[in-house]
Amino acid sequence: MASDPLPDRTFVHADGKLAEFMCQVSLLELTVERARVLRHIHRFHHPDECRVHLEAAYLLLVEDCW
């Protein structure tokens, strides 16, 4: 039996409403400004359970390092 391929991922545009209401999606075209907004919206979600929170926090961390 072959190993399972990478898990399916759902991508949404970071500037759309779905990014505000869904947690288990990957973000397309995320900007620093939008990352701040999404991180605030998802602020009470644990990053391990909310991909939007995690991706927004990661982008902000990377940007702060530059």
Secondary structure, 3 states (H helix, E strand, C coil): CCCCCCCCCCEEECCCCHHHHCCCCEEECCCHHHHHHHHHHCCCCCCCCCHHHHHHHHHHHHHHHC
